[in-house]
Each structure stands twice: as structure tokens, then as C-alpha cells.
Amino acid sequence: MSSEQITVGPVELSYTLTEDDWLDGFVAHRRRVRRPWLVPLLIVAALLGLLLGLVFSDGSRAMSASDVAALAAVALVAIGLSRLLFPLLVAARWMYRWQVRLLMRGNPWLSEPIRATVDDTGLRLTSASRSETAAWSLYLRYVETDRSFILRASERLGAAVLVLPKRGLVTGDPAPLRALLETHCHRRA
């Protein structure tokens, strides 16, 4: 962004949060490694490449039985990790869905239609039973997904999370909201 600040008028949103919106927020907030299944796969590929390089070398480096055993043991551990990691990822997604259902069931006001206004001073959220105002100092970080903007108080797991679905934008253009968030929050890469 240039040294001069871009002023954006208020951005209006009108939406009703769904379980999928909250799930998107939970997953985005708790995501640490974007593709955790890739780590064991890369380890296996590197080990296989090393093993093939040693087997098909010109003979200048002879492989001992202990070299083969060590490579095989590390490869088996990497394969085991990849087999263990996939079910854990599926279970984590199931846990998030369960948490969202509990959250929505215990707080019926979360399912009410919401009118939100986002501007340089902060956020104002209004529903049939609630009205809240939050300064930008409450939401220091944000994550953008394909479906929504997730505002977060911090990187910690118990931090406050606010989901602003893109489908709720009155104008339909996410650029003004993105500009406000870029100005007032830090984007998580």
C-alpha cells in the first residue's frame, strides 16, 4: 500500500450465518499448515530419491546393509505418519462440525439475520436481539477464504472470531471490505 491512505466508505453486509459459515471460520482460524498431508509425502519422495540415487550410482559409493536398513526404517516411519495423519484430518473436520452445531444450538441468536456496517471506526452488528459495536483494536488479524472474511482477536485458539460471509456484501464486491481490513488488521499468510 502506498504512503497515502485510501479512504473507503462504509461497507454494508446483510446475512444470516449458517453452520458452513462457522465451519469456514473454525477451519481458517485453526489452520496452521495449509497442506499437512504434504509433509510426509515429501519425506517419502526425498527418501525414495536418495535410495534410488544410491542404488543406481556409478559404484563410487557402495551401500552397506546398515544404510539400506536406516533408509527403510525412515521410509516406513514416514509412510506410517502419512497413514495416521489423513484420518486425523478427517476427524478434525468432524470435530469442527460438532462444535459448530453445539455453538449454534446453544446460541439461537447466531441464526438471526444480521446487518453489519464496517468502516474506519470499526464494526457495527445488528440483529433482532442484539446490537454490538467493536473497534478495530478488538480484531487484530484476519483471514480471507473463498467464502468469507474471518476476523480474529489473536492467533490463540480461544480468541474471538467474527465471520463475515462474502455472500452478505450488499454491493457484492469484496474489494472495499478487503481494503478496510488491509488498513486496520494484519493478514495471516
PAZABA-420855 format. One record per residue (C-alpha): x negated, y, z negated; residue in one letter. Coordinates in nm, 4 decimals, decimal comma, always signed. Example, Ala and Ser with C-alpha at 12.3 -4.5 7.8 and 13.67 -1.06 7.14 Angstrom:
BEGIN
+----------+----------+----------+---------+
!        X !        Y !        Z ! residuo !
+----------+----------+----------+---------+
!  -1,2300 !  -0,4500 !  -0,7800 !       a !
!  -1,3670 !  -0,1060 !  -0,7140 !       s !
+----------+----------+----------+---------+
***
This chain:
BEGIN
+----------+----------+----------+---------+
!        X !        Y !        Z ! residuo !
+----------+----------+----------+---------+
!  +0,0000 !  +0,0000 !  +0,0000 !       m !
!  -0,1295 !  +0,3492 !  +0,0753 !       s !
!  -0,2100 !  +0,6115 !  -0,1894 !       s !
!  +0,1206 !  +0,7902 !  -0,1355 !       e !
!  +0,4107 !  +0,6109 !  -0,2972 !       q !
!  +0,7047 !  +0,5040 !  -0,0888 !       i !
!  +1,0350 !  +0,6073 !  -0,2387 !       t !
!  +1,3165 !  +0,3659 !  -0,1851 !       v !
!  +1,6749 !  +0,4434 !  -0,2686 !       g !
!  +1,8710 !  +0,2124 !  -0,4955 !       p !
!  +1,9217 !  -0,1412 !  -0,3702 !       v !
!  +2,2658 !  -0,2897 !  -0,4318 !       e !
!  +2,3374 !  -0,6587 !  -0,4812 !       l !
!  +2,6678 !  -0,8363 !  -0,5272 !       s !
!  +2,6600 !  -1,2088 !  -0,6013 !       y !
!  +2,7715 !  -1,4963 !  -0,8199 !       t !
!  +2,4883 !  -1,7136 !  -0,9472 !       l !
!  +2,5051 !  -2,0826 !  -0,8642 !       t !
!  +2,3189 !  -2,3822 !  -1,0032 !       e !
!  +2,0996 !  -2,3766 !  -0,6919 !       d !
!  +2,0034 !  -2,0127 !  -0,7619 !       d !
!  +1,8968 !  -2,1007 !  -1,1155 !       w !
!  +1,7167 !  -2,4110 !  -0,9937 !       l !
!  +1,5241 !  -2,1950 !  -0,7464 !       d !
!  +1,4309 !  -1,9650 !  -1,0358 !       g !
!  +1,3206 !  -2,2515 !  -1,2639 !       f !
!  +1,1084 !  -2,4150 !  -0,9970 !       v !
!  +0,9471 !  -2,0876 !  -0,8864 !       a !
!  +0,8784 !  -1,9809 !  -1,2444 !       h !
!  +0,7185 !  -2,3099 !  -1,3443 !       r !
!  +0,5273 !  -2,3783 !  -1,0256 !       r !
!  +0,1546 !  -2,3964 !  -1,0901 !       r !
!  +0,0171 !  -2,5899 !  -0,7949 !       v !
!  +0,2150 !  -2,5484 !  -0,4757 !       r !
!  +0,1379 !  -2,8956 !  -0,3449 !       r !
!  +0,0237 !  -3,1125 !  -0,6363 !       p !
!  +0,0520 !  -3,4308 !  -0,4286 !       w !
!  -0,2207 !  -3,2927 !  -0,2039 !       l !
!  -0,4941 !  -3,3165 !  -0,4695 !       v !
!  -0,5084 !  -3,6986 !  -0,4964 !       p !
!  -0,4664 !  -3,7267 !  -0,1197 !       l !
!  -0,7701 !  -3,5042 !  -0,0636 !       l !
!  -0,9717 !  -3,7051 !  -0,3159 !       i !
!  -0,8863 !  -4,0297 !  -0,1370 !       v !
!  -0,9708 !  -3,8768 !  +0,2032 !       a !
!  -1,3060 !  -3,7477 !  +0,0753 !       a !
!  -1,3928 !  -4,0828 !  -0,0769 !       l !
!  -1,2990 !  -4,2724 !  +0,2378 !       l !
!  -1,5063 !  -4,0325 !  +0,4454 !       g !
!  -1,8029 !  -4,0799 !  +0,2139 !       l !
!  -1,7601 !  -4,4564 !  +0,2183 !       l !
!  -1,7344 !  -4,4715 !  +0,5968 !       l !
!  -2,0361 !  -4,2423 !  +0,6293 !       g !
!  -2,2437 !  -4,4719 !  +0,4109 !       l !
!  -2,1239 !  -4,7875 !  +0,5868 !       v !
!  -2,1870 !  -4,6570 !  +0,9375 !       f !
!  -2,5084 !  -4,4662 !  +0,8656 !       s !
!  -2,8166 !  -4,5426 !  +1,0685 !       d !
!  -2,9606 !  -4,7532 !  +0,7894 !       g !
!  -3,1698 !  -4,4807 !  +0,6278 !       s !
!  -2,9581 !  -4,5136 !  +0,3130 !       r !
!  -2,8731 !  -4,8634 !  +0,2054 !       a !
!  -2,5637 !  -4,9057 !  -0,0099 !       m !
!  -2,6055 !  -5,1086 !  -0,3238 !       s !
!  -2,3297 !  -5,3126 !  -0,4820 !       a !
!  -2,3011 !  -5,0559 !  -0,7628 !       s !
!  -2,2420 !  -4,7755 !  -0,5047 !       d !
!  -1,9581 !  -4,9715 !  -0,3477 !       v !
!  -1,8102 !  -5,0584 !  -0,6888 !       a !
!  -1,8226 !  -4,6965 !  -0,8054 !       a !
!  -1,6596 !  -4,5685 !  -0,4849 !       l !
!  -1,3918 !  -4,8373 !  -0,5029 !       a !
!  -1,3157 !  -4,7562 !  -0,8670 !       a !
!  -1,2812 !  -4,3839 !  -0,7987 !       v !
!  -1,0633 !  -4,4550 !  -0,4920 !       a !
!  -0,8365 !  -4,6807 !  -0,6975 !       l !
!  -0,8012 !  -4,4146 !  -0,9667 !       v !
!  -0,7131 !  -4,1528 !  -0,7017 !       a !
!  -0,4558 !  -4,3838 !  -0,5413 !       i !
!  -0,3102 !  -4,4585 !  -0,8843 !       g !
!  -0,2834 !  -4,0890 !  -0,9609 !       l !
!  -0,1028 !  -4,0229 !  -0,6345 !       s !
!  +0,1422 !  -4,3071 !  -0,7024 !       r !
!  +0,2038 !  -4,1737 !  -1,0536 !       l !
!  +0,2351 !  -3,8093 !  -0,9510 !       l !
!  +0,5158 !  -3,8468 !  -0,6964 !       f !
!  +0,7713 !  -3,9954 !  -0,9420 !       p !
!  +0,6786 !  -3,7263 !  -1,1941 !       l !
!  +0,7571 !  -3,4557 !  -0,9391 !       l !
!  +1,0956 !  -3,6135 !  -0,8685 !       v !
!  +1,1624 !  -3,6419 !  -1,2427 !       a !
!  +1,0670 !  -3,2764 !  -1,2950 !       a !
!  +1,3199 !  -3,1687 !  -1,0311 !       r !
!  +1,5856 !  -3,3804 !  -1,2030 !       w !
!  +1,4959 !  -3,2226 !  -1,5406 !       m !
!  +1,5299 !  -2,8727 !  -1,3934 !       y !
!  +1,8777 !  -2,9605 !  -1,2597 !       r !
!  +1,9780 !  -3,0954 !  -1,6006 !       w !
!  +1,8511 !  -2,7778 !  -1,7733 !       q !
!  +2,0390 !  -2,5571 !  -1,5261 !       v !
!  +2,3638 !  -2,7481 !  -1,5853 !       r !
!  +2,3233 !  -2,7085 !  -1,9606 !       l !
!  +2,2458 !  -2,3398 !  -1,9217 !       l !
!  +2,5496 !  -2,2778 !  -1,7003 !       m !
!  +2,7820 !  -2,4872 !  -1,9189 !       r !
!  +2,6697 !  -2,3133 !  -2,2389 !       g !
!  +2,6905 !  -1,9629 !  -2,0901 !       n !
!  +3,0033 !  -1,9369 !  -1,8742 !       p !
!  +2,9424 !  -1,5660 !  -1,8185 !       w !
!  +2,6456 !  -1,6640 !  -1,5976 !       l !
!  +2,9003 !  -1,7793 !  -1,3378 !       s !
!  +3,0801 !  -1,4442 !  -1,3216 !       e !
!  +3,0422 !  -1,2155 !  -1,0184 !       p !
!  +2,7534 !  -0,9752 !  -1,0780 !       i !
!  +2,6914 !  -0,6299 !  -0,9369 !       r !
!  +2,3253 !  -0,5264 !  -0,9598 !       a !
!  +2,1544 !  -0,1973 !  -0,8827 !       t !
!  +1,7763 !  -0,1880 !  -0,8552 !       v !
!  +1,5925 !  +0,1454 !  -0,8314 !       d !
!  +1,2749 !  +0,3193 !  -0,9507 !       d !
!  +1,4015 !  +0,3348 !  -1,3105 !       t !
!  +1,4802 !  -0,0365 !  -1,3418 !       g !
!  +1,7725 !  -0,2729 !  -1,3061 !       l !
!  +2,1392 !  -0,2450 !  -1,3985 !       r !
!  +2,3512 !  -0,5596 !  -1,4022 !       l !
!  +2,7268 !  -0,5541 !  -1,4500 !       t !
!  +2,9757 !  -0,8403 !  -1,4706 !       s !
!  +3,3269 !  -0,8779 !  -1,6126 !       a !
!  +3,1995 !  -0,9465 !  -1,9661 !       s !
!  +2,8512 !  -0,7891 !  -1,9706 !       r !
!  +2,6585 !  -0,4823 !  -1,8757 !       s !
!  +2,2811 !  -0,4737 !  -1,9078 !       e !
!  +2,0029 !  -0,2322 !  -1,8217 !       t !
!  +1,6376 !  -0,3341 !  -1,8005 !       a !
!  +1,3358 !  -0,1113 !  -1,7489 !       a !
!  +1,0571 !  -0,2275 !  -1,5204 !       w !
!  +0,8387 !  -0,2845 !  -1,8264 !       s !
!  +1,0501 !  -0,5935 !  -1,9066 !       l !
!  +0,9784 !  -0,7681 !  -1,5762 !       y !
!  +0,6066 !  -0,7523 !  -1,5054 !       l !
!  +0,5876 !  -1,0228 !  -1,2376 !       r !
!  +0,7941 !  -1,1573 !  -0,9544 !       y !
!  +0,8000 !  -1,4480 !  -0,7125 !       v !
!  +0,9709 !  -1,4429 !  -0,3752 !       e !
!  +1,1173 !  -1,7637 !  -0,2368 !       t !
!  +1,3139 !  -1,8282 !  +0,0791 !       d !
!  +1,6386 !  -1,7874 !  -0,1159 !       r !
!  +1,5699 !  -1,5274 !  -0,3838 !       s !
!  +1,3502 !  -1,2920 !  -0,5816 !       f !
!  +1,2656 !  -1,4213 !  -0,9293 !       i !
!  +1,1639 !  -1,1547 !  -1,1802 !       l !
!  +0,9632 !  -1,2743 !  -1,4788 !       r !
!  +0,8555 !  -1,1195 !  -1,8057 !       a !
!  +0,5246 !  -1,3091 !  -1,8035 !       s !
!  +0,3510 !  -1,6266 !  -1,6866 !       e !
!  +0,4535 !  -1,8155 !  -2,0006 !       r !
!  +0,7098 !  -2,0942 !  -1,9808 !       l !
!  +0,9576 !  -1,9384 !  -2,2265 !       g !
!  +0,9518 !  -1,5965 !  -2,0587 !       a !
!  +1,2674 !  -1,4181 !  -1,9488 !       a !
!  +1,3651 !  -1,4929 !  -1,5891 !       v !
!  +1,6071 !  -1,2986 !  -1,3693 !       l !
!  +1,7191 !  -1,4433 !  -1,0363 !       v !
!  +1,8230 !  -1,2022 !  -0,7601 !       l !
!  +1,9529 !  -1,4081 !  -0,4665 !       p !
!  +1,8809 !  -1,2626 !  -0,1236 !       k !
!  +2,2319 !  -1,3532 !  -0,0087 !       r !
!  +2,3600 !  -1,0945 !  -0,2579 !       g !
!  +2,1926 !  -0,7982 !  -0,0874 !       l !
!  +2,4685 !  -0,5634 !  +0,0263 !       v !
!  +2,2695 !  -0,4474 !  +0,3296 !       t !
!  +2,1306 !  -0,7954 !  +0,3955 !       g !
!  +1,7765 !  -0,6562 !  +0,4345 !       d !
!  +1,5301 !  -0,7721 !  +0,1645 !       p !
!  +1,2611 !  -0,5187 !  +0,2631 !       a !
!  +1,3781 !  -0,2323 !  +0,0327 !       p !
!  +1,4015 !  -0,4659 !  -0,2667 !       l !
!  +1,0614 !  -0,6145 !  -0,1834 !       r !
!  +0,9157 !  -0,2600 !  -0,1673 !       a !
!  +1,0575 !  -0,1766 !  -0,5118 !       l !
!  +0,9198 !  -0,4974 !  -0,6582 !       l !
!  +0,5779 !  -0,4400 !  -0,4992 !       e !
!  +0,5722 !  -0,0933 !  -0,6572 !       t !
!  +0,6793 !  -0,1929 !  -1,0074 !       h !
!  +0,5786 !  -0,5599 !  -1,0531 !       c !
!  +0,2847 !  -0,7846 !  -0,9782 !       h !
!  +0,3484 !  -1,0525 !  -0,7191 !       r !
!  +0,2350 !  -1,4026 !  -0,8039 !       r !
!  +0,0411 !  -1,5528 !  -0,5175 !       a !
+----------+----------+----------+---------+
***
